[in-house]
Amino acid sequence: MSDYLMHTYARQPITFVRGEGPWLYDDNDRRYLDAISGIAVCGLGHAHPAVSDAVCEQARTLMHTSNLYQVETQSRLGQRLCTLAGMDAAFFSNSGAEANEAAIKIARLYGHNHHIAEPEIVVMEHSFHGRTLATLSATGNRKVQAGFEPLVRGFVRAPYGDIEAVRQIAANRPNVVAVLVEPVQGEGGICIPPDDYLNGLRSLCDEHGWLLMLDEIQSGMGRAGRWFAHQLNGIRPDVMTLAKALGNGMPIGACLACGEAARTFAPGNHGSTFGGNPLACRTALAVIDAIESNGLVERAAALGQRMLAGLHDGLSGRSGVADIRGLGLLLGIELDRPCAELVERAREQGLLINVTAGNVIRLLPPLIIDDAQAQAIVDGVVALVREFLSSTPEG
């Protein structure tokens, strides 16, 4: 069957046929504990009853009408998200990349409205914002850009976490209109900036009339221990993007905005055929309801601290472990050598993990895991890392 698919993925040799909570089952009915959640998508785990019921009920009622008409579930979802985030308006898309495309277009139109002919957006090294041409150009990873030149112009790059670098850009680049940044760099290796970094960016944007645009696609929807990671800093962005866990597997993205940014688009400036259709929005509403009713935001904060402490207890001070870091249920263990082979080793033991940036074990377990499952992930990863470091020379 794979002969008929474009070779865009280095797929693992396994096929999952069903899921239940934090567990996935392959076509041999072997069970695996999922500590990656479809890359931060299935925050409620697999086959969550409330989400499944919402999908089935809506699919039997109305799936799509297009944005030529009012969409009741879209209006309700926009209100729920804007209330949770303190924002004014939402645009719905099908993916995180498309949500970031909307943010980029808002920034450019905002710049033109302020008489800047060639607007520029500050983006960060080691960031990841998507694989469309504009979001690929904004991404700070040369490996994923190679071969797709010429890239889209209008992005100015700064080191992540370095507020002084952005201050220098402000002093030398008069065409800058916005900053696009992840509160936590997920693909970049669970990189967490200094505590006052986002506050510093907020102040710089206010000082220079820029838009602060936060990519919460991986860190949002409760994973960081707040609904959105930036809320830990007590700030509000001008634009915020969401996707991944918003639909728990149903493709949906959102670009939220407030103030002038929320009023920048006019009819005809942007659109999406499938974005915000009744099925996707009804699913996302069920996701929000489930997160709220089960206290999963607070659960992610507490469980993340416990898992991080367990990883420190098992691995801190061990030769080969460069860093252990986390925010809520975004957890990373950085080694001093490449460790991609740990993915296969873990899978063989019934545990699904991910390695990003070459040497960072990334853990993004579902928010619904219980204490025993959380401990099993910690124990499994600690044992794998210890065995790997004892048997693998420094690279």
N, C-alpha and C positions, 0 to 999 in steps of 0.2 A: 504493500500500500504506500510506503514512503517513497517509492519510485515516482509517484505522481505528485509529490510535494516539492516545492522549491527548497533548496538546501540552505535555509536561513537559520537553522538551529542545530546546535550540536546536542542532539537529544540523548538522554540516558536510556539504556536498554531495558525499559520497563513501561508497562501500560497499566494504568489504573482504571478500574471499571466501576467502582463505587466508593462512597465516602460516608463517614458517620462521625460527626463531631470533629475531634482532632485526628481521627484515624482515616487512612486511605487503604484500600484493598486492591491488590493487583489481579491480573487475570488467572493467577493460580490460587487466589483467595488468601494470599499472605498479607498480614496486616503491618502497617507502617505508622509510626507516630510522626505527624507532620509538624515540623518546627520551622517551616518556611511559609506556610499558608498561601501557596500559589503566588509567592513574592508579595506578601502583605495584602493580599486580596481577600482571602476568606477569614476575616477577623472573627466571624461567628462560627467558624469551622465549616464542615461539609454537610450538605443536606439539612440545614437548620429548619425545623418544622415551620416556624412562622414565615420564613422567607420562601420556602417551598410552597406553602399554602397561598401566599400572596401572588407568586408567579402563576400558579395554576388558575386561581380565581380570575386574575386579570386577563390571562391568555384566553379564557373562555368568554370574556366580556368584550374587551377591546384592546388590541395590541398597538395599533398605529393609525393616526389620521393625518399627520404632518403638521408643521407649524404654520400652515395657512389658517388654522383654527385655534380657538382656545383649547388648552389641555388642562383639565382640572387637577390631575395628579401632579403635573408640572408646577402649577401655581402653589399647591400645598407644599411640595418639596422645597421650592424656592423660599417660601416663608419659614419653614422649619430650619433650613440651613442658615438663612440670614439671621434668624433669632439666635441660634447657637453661636454664630460667629460674630455677631454685632455688625453685620454688613447690610447693604441696602438692596442689592439686586443680584440675580444669578443668570448665567447663560449655561445651558446644558449641551454637552457633547457626548461622544461615544468613548472617549479615552482620555488619559492624562496628557498625552502629546497634544491632542486637540484642545484641551483646556488651556495648556500653555500657549498654543498658537493664538487663542483668543486673547490671552494676557498680553502677548507681544503686539498684537494688532491694536489693543487698547492703548498701549504705551506709545506706539507710533502715531496713532491718530491724535492722542493727547499732545504729543510733541508738535504735530502740524497745527493743531488748534492754538498752540502757543508760539506759532511763527518760527518753528525750528524746521528747516527744510530737510535735514538729514539726521533724524533723531537717533540717539545711541542708548543702549541698555547695558548697564554694568552686570556682568555675570561672573561666576566664580570658577576657579581651577578645580578640577576633579568633580564637577557637578554632573548631573544627568537630568535632562528635561524632556527627552523623547527622541524619536528617530525620523520625524518629518524634516524637511530641509531646514526650516527655521529653528526648530527645537534642537536639531542636531548641531546647528551652528552655535546655538547658545550653550550646548553641553561642553564641559571642560575635559574632554577625553579624546585625545588625538587618534586613538586606535579606532573608535567608532566613526570618526569623520573621514578617515583615509579612504580615498577612492571616490569620494562624492563631491569633490571640488568642482566648480567654485562654490564656496560656502556663502551663505547669506551674510551680507555686510550689516554693520550697525551694532556689533557687540564688542564691549570693552571688558577685558578679563582682569580679575584681581585674585590674589591668594585668598582662600577661604579662611574666615576668622580674623582677618587682618583689617581692622577698621582704618588704620592709618593709610593703607594702600588706597582705600576708597576715598579717603580725604584728599589724597594727592591727585586722584583722577578728577575729583570735583574742582580742584584748582587749575587743571590743565585741559579739561575737555568740556567746553561750553555747550556742546550738543547733547549731553547726557540728559535723559528725561526720566529714567527709572532704574531701579535695582531689582534683579530677579535672583532669588536665593532660596535654597532649601534650609529650613530650620535645623534639620539633621541630614547630612549627606548619606543616603542609603547605599546607592550603587558605588559611591566613592569610598565605602568602608565603614559605615556607621560613624562618621566623623561628627563630633559634637563641638560647636564653637564655644568660645569663652562666654561666661554667663551674661555679660553685658553687650555682646556683639549685636544682637538684633535691636537692642535699645539704641545702640550707637548708630546703626543704619537708619532707624526711625528718625533720630534727631537730624542726621545728615539730609535725609530726604525732605524733612520739614524745612530745613534751612535753605535748601536749594530749589524747592518746588518740584522735587522728583516724586514719582510713584514708588512706594515700597510694595513689591510683588513677591509673595511667598508661595513657593511650591510645596504644598502639604500633601502631595499625592501619596507618598509613602508614610509620612509621619502623622497624618490626620486620622480622623474618625476613631479617636480614643486611644490609639496605639501608644502615644507618648505619655499617657497618664492624664491628659486633658483632652477635650474634644479635638483641639488643634494645638500643635506643639508650641506655637508662638504665644499661646495664652499663659504659659509658664513665665513669660517675660512681662506680662501685663500690658502688651501693646496691641494695636490694631493696624493691620496692613491696609493699603488702598485696594489691593487686588490679592486674591488667594485662589489657588487652584487645588482641586480634589479629583480623585478617581479611585482606582484600586478598591479599597474596602467599602466605598460608598455603595456598591451594588453587590458585594459578597460573591462575585462571580458573574453577575449580570453586567455587561459592558455599559458604563456610564461615567462621564466626567462632568465637572462643574467648574466654572470660573465665577467667583463671587467678587463683587466690588462695592465700594462705598464712595460717597462724596462725588467729586467731579468725575472720577473714573467710572462710576456707575451710570453716569449720564453721557458718556462719550459716544457710545454706539447709537446710531439711528437706524431705522428700517432700511435694509439694503446693505448695511456695512458688514454684516456677518450673518452666518446661518449654518444650519445642519439639517440634513434630511431626517436622520433618525434621532438626533439629539433631543432628549427630553420627552420621548414618546411615552404613552400611558404605561406600557409594560415596565420599562426601565425605572420610571419614577415611582410607580407603586412598589416595586421591589426595594428601592432605596428608602422609601418611607417605612417599610417593614424592618429594614436594617436599623434605622434610627430608633424605632420603637423598641426593638430587642436589646440594643445597647443600653438604652435608658432604663428599661424595666428590670434589667438584670444587674444594673450597677457596674457595667463592664469598664467604664472609664476609670473609676476608682480602683477597680480590681486590677487593671493593667498597671497602674502606678505602684500598688502594693506588691503585686506578684513580680513585677520587673525588678524592684529593689531586692526582693528575696532571691531571685535567680541570679542577679548580678553579684550579690554577696556570696552565693554558692560557687559561682565561677571564680571569684577572687580566692575563696577558701581553698579551692582545688588546684588553682593554677598560678596564683600570684607568687612572684619570686622564682618561678621555675625558669631555668635557662631555655631560651627560645621563645618565650612569651613576651612580646614587646609591649602589649597593652591590653587591658580588658575594659570595655566601656559600654555604657548603655543609657537609655532614656526610656522609661517605661518598658514596653516589650519590643524595643529596638535594641538588640544586643550584638556586640561584636567582640571577637577575640583576635587580636592582631599578632601574627607570628613573625619571626625574623626570616622566614623562608617561604617559598611557594608551597601551598598546601591544598591545591585543587583535588588531589587524590583522596582527601578526607571525605569528599562527597560520596564516593563509591564505598569507602570503608564503612561509613555510617549507614548507608543504604543496606549493605549486607547484614547489618545488625538491626535492621528494622527502624531506622531513624532517618528522617529526611532533613538535611541541612543544605546550606548554600555557602559557597566561597566566592567573595567578590574582591575586586582590586588585587587579585592574585594571591593574597596572603592573609585575608581577613575572613574568619568564619562568621557568617551572618545568621542570626537567629531571629525569626519573626513569627513566633508561635501564635496560634489563634487566641483571642482574648478569652475564650470560654474554657481553656484548659483548667483542670483541677490541680490541687496541690501535688498529688502523687505524680501526675503527668509532667508538671513543671520540674519536679525533682528528678524524674526519669530523664528528661532532656539534659539537665545539668550534669547528672551522673554519667550519662552516655557521652556527652561532649568532653568532659574532663578526662574520662578514660581513653577516649580516642586521641586526644591531644597528647596526653602523656606517652602513650604507646608510639605515636607518630614521631614525637621529638626524640625519643630514645632510639628510634630505628632509622631516622633520616638525618643525614648530615646537613649542616647549615648551608643554604643555597646562596 
